């Protein structure tokens, strides 16, 4: 098909020649505005859940510099976000990392970028469900005034069964389409952010209380990353801090479903940039408040206590908020439940795009005729995440801690590739458009991409030590490192298998390699064809 024959093409199968290949996938357009996208983004990032899971592992690596590591972790995220914004403006597509890396570097690297996103999301979905299970029983224990009920979550079989129920509920909500998802997120985000703000203020007040012997007021050194003891500790801390910011890019996967923007920046790009700033303020502030209140000692609420590392707020809720601790417990519960629902948006749309372009079996790309959701992709995401969580419950001593660390590695991997895709895709046009374009589209994303890939390599190497993470190991190797290598290895294997069934994609005939200089006119023709 010629690239100039688009207007007469079947809307469901419109494609370009090997110069491009981006096409619509049947998702319902115009259903999400800036506020709606922002709310869904906040729900994916799930501040209440994220912080209770991440503060402990981060503090175990860098101690009092936990606020600094959250601050530094924002820098590569910001640089990557700038690259994401440029790529999304040029090539809005639900496949995001997969599509953009395929266009910049070719189908093989693009496939692995998509796999990295899917793997990261499967890891976090399993973690979210685990947190939801723990806080469900803790909330019941508080309401029933019976602490023993909270221990039910330690029963592996009950834990896994309840986890599967949470996954099923969240999948059903996502299955009913973006409108149902958006309404559900508004309610849960407002509640969790409000309670979390109360908790932060209460921790700062408690830190100044003379009766709190572990408490201390924040010092400037806490925000200085140069105070971190070693590069390995710094890299491990960055991997965890990147986990807390991870998820904002889900907003960009909705590019085909958001309302059209009247300004130069698209609706989803506006929401993404606002979101990363909100997260910076919230996360650094919470990290400082938690370290100030709890300290880094090994007491019952100290951040150096490995027994509470994977779920810090569970230990701090009652000491900080007293009778109102039930609100924090419920906030984290709904945070995790809502995030399971909204997080499923990203892998489902990446799977949809990969299937649409022939990088995965065609059966995955089915769109529900009524709800306009990629229901087959949603189901696969949910099933794989559930199976992974069940397996991890039997082989990991602290499944939540280990999955978070492995998640951070996967995020560094695919974010790094995506950021470098911006650098490579815009490398020629950036020089022509001037210094501003060169810096925002080429230089800054390139720096962010290199930083993240360095952290990925360093953390992968360090995580092979059995003492890394929770201390779980397989055959003398650290479980976190094994998870990372095995997950990527599975991706490579599946990629080679799929290349035998879909050679056209891997030869670049469906989603071709290009750069911004030879792509601009083609995309304009494609847009005109769709509107026609």
C-alpha positions in Angstrom: 0.0 0.0 0.0 1.3 3.5 -0.8 1.5 5.9 2.0 -0.8 8.2 -0.1 -3.6 5.7 -0.2 -4.7 6.1 3.4 -8.0 7.8 2.9 -9.5 4.9 1.1 -8.1 2.3 3.5 -10.1 0.2 5.9 -9.9 2.2 9.3 -9.3 -1.0 11.2 -6.3 -2.0 9.0 -4.8 1.3 7.9 -1.0 1.1 7.9 1.8 3.0 6.2 4.6 1.6 4.2 8.0 0.7 5.7 8.7 4.4 6.4 6.0 4.5 9.1 3.3 2.1 10.1 1.4 3.8 13.0 -2.3 3.2 12.9 -5.5 3.3 15.0 -6.4 0.2 17.0 -10.1 0.7 17.7 -9.9 2.4 21.2 -12.6 4.9 22.0 -11.3 8.5 21.5 -12.1 11.7 23.3 -13.1 10.1 26.6 -10.4 11.5 28.9 -9.4 15.1 29.6 -6.4 16.6 31.4 -7.9 16.2 34.9 -9.1 12.7 34.2 -5.7 11.7 32.9 -4.0 13.3 35.9 -6.3 11.4 38.3 -5.6 8.1 36.5 -1.9 8.8 36.6 -2.0 9.5 40.3 -3.9 6.3 40.8 -1.3 4.3 38.9 1.5 5.8 40.9 -0.6 5.2 44.0 1.2 7.5 46.5 0.0 5.8 49.7 0.8 2.2 48.5 4.1 3.3 46.8 5.5 5.0 49.8 4.7 2.3 52.3 6.4 -0.2 50.0 9.5 1.9 49.0 10.6 4.0 52.0 11.8 0.9 53.9 14.0 -0.6 51.1 15.3 2.9 50.3 16.2 3.7 53.9 17.9 0.3 54.2 20.3 1.3 51.4 20.9 5.0 52.1 19.7 5.8 55.6 19.1 9.4 56.4 19.7 10.3 52.7 16.3 8.7 51.7 14.9 12.2 50.9 18.0 12.9 48.8 17.6 9.6 46.9 14.0 10.4 46.1 15.0 13.9 45.0 17.8 12.5 42.7 15.6 9.8 41.4 13.3 12.5 40.1 16.1 13.9 37.8 16.3 11.0 35.3 12.5 10.7 35.5 12.2 14.4 34.5 14.7 13.9 31.7 12.8 10.8 30.5 9.5 12.6 30.7 10.8 15.4 28.4 11.8 12.7 25.9 8.4 11.0 26.3 6.6 14.3 25.7 8.5 14.9 22.4 8.0 11.3 21.2 4.3 11.4 22.1 3.8 14.7 20.2 5.4 13.2 17.1 4.0 9.7 17.3 1.0 9.4 19.6 0.4 5.7 20.0 -0.8 3.3 22.8 2.3 1.2 22.3 4.5 4.1 23.7 8.0 2.6 24.5 7.5 -0.4 22.1 6.3 1.8 19.2 8.9 4.6 19.7 11.9 2.3 20.2 10.8 0.3 17.1 10.7 3.5 15.0 14.0 4.8 16.3 16.1 1.6 16.7 14.2 -1.1 14.8 11.9 -3.9 15.7 14.2 -6.0 17.8 15.1 -3.3 20.3 11.5 -2.0 20.2 10.2 -5.5 21.1 12.4 -5.7 24.1 11.4 -2.2 25.2 7.8 -3.3 25.1 8.6 -6.4 27.0 10.4 -4.4 29.7 7.3 -2.3 30.2 5.0 -5.4 30.3 7.4 -7.2 32.7 7.6 -4.2 35.0 3.8 -3.9 35.1 3.3 -7.6 35.9 5.8 -7.2 38.8 4.0 -4.2 40.2 0.5 -5.7 39.7 1.6 -8.7 41.9 3.0 -6.3 44.5 -0.1 -4.2 44.5 -2.2 -7.2 45.1 0.0 -8.3 48.0 -0.1 -4.9 49.7 -3.9 -4.9 49.3 -4.2 -8.3 51.0 -2.1 -7.2 53.9 -4.0 -3.9 54.5 -7.4 -5.6 54.1 -6.7 -7.8 57.1 -5.0 -5.0 59.0 -8.1 -2.8 58.5 -10.4 -5.6 59.7 -8.1 -6.2 62.7 -8.3 -2.5 63.6 -12.1 -2.3 63.3 -12.5 -5.6 65.2 -9.9 -4.5 67.8 -8.3 -7.9 67.3 -4.6 -7.7 66.2 -4.5 -11.5 65.5 -6.7 -11.0 62.4 -3.8 -9.1 60.7 -1.7 -12.3 60.9 -4.1 -14.1 58.6 -2.3 -12.3 55.7 0.7 -14.5 56.5 -1.1 -17.6 55.6 0.2 -18.2 52.0 -2.9 -20.0 50.7 -5.4 -17.4 52.1 -3.1 -14.6 50.9 -2.9 -15.9 47.4 -6.7 -16.6 47.2 -7.6 -13.0 48.3 -4.9 -11.7 46.0 -6.6 -13.4 43.1 -10.0 -11.9 44.1 -8.5 -8.4 44.0 -7.0 -9.0 40.6 -10.3 -10.3 39.3 -12.2 -7.3 40.5 -9.7 -4.8 39.1 -9.6 -6.6 35.8 -13.4 -6.5 35.6 -13.5 -2.7 36.2 -10.8 -2.1 33.5 -12.7 -4.5 31.2 -15.7 -2.1 31.3 -13.7 0.6 29.6 -12.0 3.9 30.4 -15.1 5.8 31.6 -15.8 3.3 34.4 -12.1 3.4 35.3 -12.0 7.2 35.5 -15.0 7.5 37.9 -13.6 4.8 40.2 -10.2 6.6 40.3 -11.6 10.0 41.2 -13.1 8.7 44.4 -10.0 6.7 45.5 -7.4 9.3 44.6 -9.1 12.1 46.6 -9.4 9.9 49.6 -5.9 8.5 49.7 -4.2 11.9 49.0 -6.2 13.6 51.7 -5.3 10.9 54.3 -1.7 10.9 53.2 -1.4 14.6 53.7 -2.8 14.3 57.2 -0.3 11.5 57.9 2.7 13.5 56.7 1.8 16.5 58.9 1.3 14.2 61.9 4.8 12.7 61.4 6.4 16.1 61.3 4.6 17.0 64.5 5.5 13.7 66.1 9.2 14.2 65.1 9.3 17.4 67.2 7.7 15.7 70.2 10.4 15.2 73.0 8.7 12.0 74.0 9.7 10.5 70.6 13.3 9.5 71.3 13.9 8.3 67.7 12.5 11.6 66.2 14.6 14.5 64.9 14.0 17.5 62.7 15.1 17.3 59.1 18.7 18.4 58.3 20.1 19.7 55.0 22.4 16.7 54.8 19.4 14.5 54.3 18.9 16.1 50.9 22.5 15.7 49.8 23.1 12.6 47.7 26.9 13.0 48.1 26.4 11.8 51.6 25.5 8.3 50.4 28.2 5.8 51.5 28.9 4.0 48.1 27.9 4.0 44.5 26.3 0.5 44.9 24.1 1.9 47.7 23.4 4.9 45.6 22.4 2.8 42.5 20.2 0.5 44.7 18.5 3.5 46.2 18.0 5.1 42.8 16.4 1.9 41.6 13.9 2.0 44.5 13.2 5.8 44.0 12.6 5.2 40.3 9.9 2.7 41.4 8.1 5.4 43.3 7.9 7.7 40.3 7.1 4.9 37.9 3.7 4.8 36.4 3.3 8.4 35.1 3.9 7.2 31.6 0.6 5.3 31.7 -1.0 8.7 31.0 0.7 8.7 27.6 -0.6 5.2 26.7 -4.0 6.8 26.6 -3.0 9.2 23.8 -5.6 7.6 21.4 -8.3 8.0 24.0 -7.7 11.5 25.4 -9.6 14.6 24.2 -7.9 16.9 21.6 -6.0 19.8 23.1 -6.3 23.3 21.8 -2.7 24.2 22.7 0.6 23.0 21.3 1.0 20.3 24.0 -1.4 17.3 23.9 -3.8 16.6 26.7 -1.9 13.5 27.9 1.5 15.4 27.7 0.0 18.2 29.9 -1.2 15.7 32.4 2.1 13.8 32.5 4.2 16.9 33.2 1.8 18.1 36.0 1.9 14.7 37.5 5.7 14.3 37.8 5.9 17.7 39.6 3.1 16.7 42.1 4.9 13.4 42.7 8.2 15.1 43.4 6.8 17.3 46.1 4.7 14.5 47.7 7.5 11.9 47.7 10.4 14.0 48.9 8.2 15.5 51.6 6.9 12.1 52.8 10.4 10.6 52.8 11.7 13.5 55.0 8.7 13.2 57.4 9.1 9.4 57.7 12.9 9.6 58.4 12.3 12.5 60.8 9.6 10.6 62.8 11.0 7.0 62.8 14.7 7.4 62.4 16.9 4.7 60.9 17.3 2.6 64.0 16.2 -1.0 64.5 13.4 -0.5 67.0 9.7 -1.5 66.3 9.2 1.5 64.1 12.7 2.3 63.0 13.5 2.3 59.3 16.5 0.0 59.9 14.2 -2.7 61.1 14.1 -5.3 58.3 10.8 -6.8 59.7 8.9 -3.6 58.7 10.9 -2.6 55.7 8.4 -3.9 53.1 5.4 -2.2 54.7 6.6 0.7 56.8 3.3 2.6 57.2 1.6 -0.5 58.8 4.1 -0.1 61.7 3.8 3.7 61.9 0.0 4.1 61.4 -1.1 3.7 65.1 1.9 5.5 66.7 1.5 8.4 64.4 -2.3 8.7 64.0 -3.7 6.9 67.1 -7.3 6.0 66.7 -7.4 7.5 63.2 -4.9 4.8 62.0 -7.8 3.0 60.4 -8.0 5.8 57.9 -4.4 5.3 56.8 -4.9 1.6 56.6 -8.0 2.1 54.4 -6.2 4.7 52.3 -3.4 2.3 51.4 -5.9 -0.5 50.8 -8.0 1.6 48.3 -4.7 3.0 46.9 -3.5 -0.5 46.1 -6.9 -1.7 44.8 -7.3 1.4 42.6 -3.8 1.1 41.3 -4.3 -2.6 40.3 -7.2 -1.4 38.1 -5.4 1.6 36.6 -2.0 0.0 36.3 -3.6 -2.7 34.0 -4.2 0.1 31.5 -0.5 0.3 30.5 0.4 -3.4 29.7 -3.0 -4.0 28.1 -2.4 -1.2 25.7 1.2 -2.2 25.0 0.1 -5.8 24.4 -2.6 -4.4 22.1 -0.2 -2.3 20.1 2.4 -5.2 19.9 -0.4 -7.5 18.6 -1.8 -4.9 16.3 1.6 -4.5 14.6 2.3 -8.2 14.4 4.9 -8.4 17.3 2.6 -10.7 19.2 -0.2 -13.1 18.2 -3.2 -11.4 16.5 -5.7 -12.8 19.0 -4.4 -10.4 21.7 -5.5 -7.3 19.8 -9.3 -7.8 20.2 -11.3 -4.8 21.3 -14.6 -5.3 23.1 -17.4 -4.1 20.8 -19.3 -2.4 23.6 -16.8 -1.2 26.2 -14.0 -0.5 23.7 -11.4 -2.1 26.0 -8.6 -4.4 25.0 -10.1 -7.2 27.0 -7.9 -10.1 25.8 -4.8 -8.2 26.7 -6.2 -7.2 30.1 -7.0 -10.8 30.8 -3.4 -11.9 29.9 -1.9 -9.2 32.1 -4.1 -10.2 35.1 -3.4 -14.0 34.7 0.3 -13.7 34.4 0.6 -11.2 37.3 -1.5 -13.6 39.5 0.6 -16.6 38.6 3.8 -14.7 39.2 2.6 -13.5 42.7 1.6 -17.1 43.7 5.1 -18.4 42.8 6.9 -15.6 44.5 4.9 -16.2 47.7 6.6 -19.6 47.9 10.2 -18.8 47.0 10.7 -15.3 48.5 11.2 -14.5 52.2 9.9 -10.9 51.6 8.0 -11.1 48.3 7.0 -7.4 48.3 10.5 -6.1 48.9 12.0 -8.4 46.2 9.4 -7.6 43.6 9.9 -3.8 44.1 13.6 -4.0 43.6 13.2 -6.2 40.5 10.6 -3.8 39.3 13.0 -0.9 39.6 15.5 -2.7 37.4 12.9 -3.3 34.7 11.8 0.3 34.8 15.4 1.5 34.4 15.7 -0.9 31.4 12.8 0.2 29.3 12.7 3.9 30.4 16.4 4.1 29.4 15.7 2.7 26.0 12.7 5.0 25.5 14.7 8.1 26.5 17.5 7.2 24.0 14.9 6.6 21.4 14.0 10.3 21.6 17.7 11.2 21.2 18.1 9.0 18.2 14.8 9.8 16.5 15.2 13.6 16.7 19.0 13.7 16.3 18.9 15.3 12.8 15.9 17.5 13.1 17.1 18.8 16.5 20.1 20.4 14.9 17.9 22.1 12.3 15.2 23.4 14.7 17.7 25.2 17.0 19.2 24.9 20.5 15.9 24.6 22.3 14.8 21.6 20.3 18.2 20.1 20.4 18.4 20.3 24.2 14.8 19.1 24.9 14.5 16.4 22.3 18.1 15.1 22.1 20.4 16.1 24.9 18.3 15.9 28.0 16.5 12.6 27.2 19.9 11.2 26.2 21.4 12.0 29.6 18.4 10.5 31.4 18.6 7.3 29.3 22.3 6.8 29.9 21.8 7.4 33.7 19.0 4.8 33.9 20.8 2.2 31.9 23.9 2.6 34.1 21.7 2.1 37.2 20.2 -0.9 35.5 23.6 -2.6 34.9 24.9 -1.7 38.3 21.8 -2.9 40.2 21.7 -6.1 38.1 25.3 -6.9 39.0 24.8 -6.1 42.7 21.5 -8.0 42.9 23.3 -11.3 42.1 24.6 -11.1 45.7 22.4 -13.4 47.9 22.4 -10.6 50.6 20.7 -8.2 48.2 17.1 -7.3 48.8 15.4 -9.6 51.4 18.3 -12.0 51.4 16.4 -14.7 49.4 18.5 -16.7 47.0 18.4 -19.5 44.3 21.4 -21.7 43.7 23.6 -19.2 45.6 22.5 -16.2 43.5 20.3 -13.3 44.8 16.7 -13.8 44.1 16.3 -10.2 42.8 19.1 -10.7 40.3 17.7 -14.0 39.2 14.2 -12.5 38.7 15.7 -9.7 36.5 17.8 -12.0 34.3 15.1 -14.6 33.9 12.4 -12.1 33.1 14.6 -10.5 30.4 15.7 -13.9 29.2 12.1 -15.0 28.7 11.5 -11.8 26.7 14.4 -12.7 24.4 13.1 -16.2 24.0 9.6 -15.1 23.2 10.9 -12.5 20.7 12.8 -15.1 18.7 9.8 -17.5 18.7 7.5 -14.7 17.5 10.0 -13.7 14.8 9.3 -17.1 13.2 5.6 -16.5 13.1 5.7 -12.8 12.2 8.7 -12.2 10.0 7.3 -9.0 8.4 7.3 -7.1 11.7 10.9 -8.1 12.5 12.0 -7.2 9.0 10.6 -3.7 9.6 7.8 -4.0 7.0 5.0 -3.2 9.4 6.5 -0.7 11.8 9.4 0.8 10.0 12.6 2.4 11.3 12.7 6.2 10.7 13.8 9.5 12.1 12.0 12.8 12.5 13.4 14.3 9.3 11.9 11.7 6.9 8.9 11.0 9.1 7.2 14.4 9.5 5.5 14.5 6.1 4.4 10.9 6.3 2.7 11.5 9.7 0.9 14.5 8.3 -0.4 12.5 5.4 -1.4 9.7 7.9 -3.3 12.2 10.1 -5.1 13.7 7.1 -6.0 10.2 5.9 -7.6 9.3 9.3 -9.6 12.5 9.4 -10.7 11.9 5.8 
